C-alpha cells in the first residue's frame, strides 16, 4: 500500500490521501488524475487495466486501488 500511496502523492502532491476514505468524492482525484494514475500503475506494476475497470469505485480509496491491482495480478 505504501507504493500506491507514493504514486498517488506523485499524481497530486498537495493532497492528503491517508486522511480520505473516498478520493473522488472528496475531490482529491478527478478524471484526468485517474487516467494519469492508471497509466502510472500500468507501468509500475507491469499490468494493463481494462477500460471497463476505470470507474470511480475502483479509485475511491487505497483499499479499492489495492483490490484492483490484485485483480490484475500485481504484487
N, C-alpha and C positions, 0 to 999 in steps of 0.2 A: 504494500500500500504506500510505502514511502516513495517508491519510484513514480507512482501515479501522482502523488501529491507534488513531487518536484516538477513533473511535466505540466501539471495544472498551474503551478507558480510561474513557469516559463511562459505559458499562454496569457495569463492575467496576473502579473506580479503584484498588483495593488490589492488583490482580493485575499481574504482570509477563508480559504476553503475548509479548514478544520473546524471553523465555527458555524458552518452552514449544514443543514440537513437536506436542502434542495437548491442546488446551484442555479438551475434555470429559473425557478420561481423567485429566488432571492436576487436575481439579476447579475449573478456572478459570471454566467455564461450566456452568450447569445448565439444565434445560428452560425455566425461566422466563426466564433470561438469553437463551436462544436466541430465544424469542418476542419479547423486547424488541429484540434485535439485528435480527431480521428486519423488524420494524416500522420501526426506525430506518433500515436500509439501503433499504427500500422508499421511504421519504420522502426520504431524502438523495439517492438516485440516480434517483428517478422511475421505479421498476420495481415489479413485483408478483411476488414469489417465490411459486411454487406450493407448496401444502401437501405435495405429493409430493417436493419438494426440501428440505423441512425435516427432514433426517436428520442424525445426529451426524457422519457422514463429510464433509458439506459445511461443517461449522463446526469442524473439528478443528485447523486452523491457518490462518495468513494466506494461504497459497497456495490452500488449498481454498476459502476465502471469496472470494478474488480470482477463482478459476475460476468460481464460482457467479455472481458479478457479471458476468463476461464472457459467460456463457451467456445472461444476460438483457439484454445489450447496454449495460450500464453502462460509462461511461468514466471 
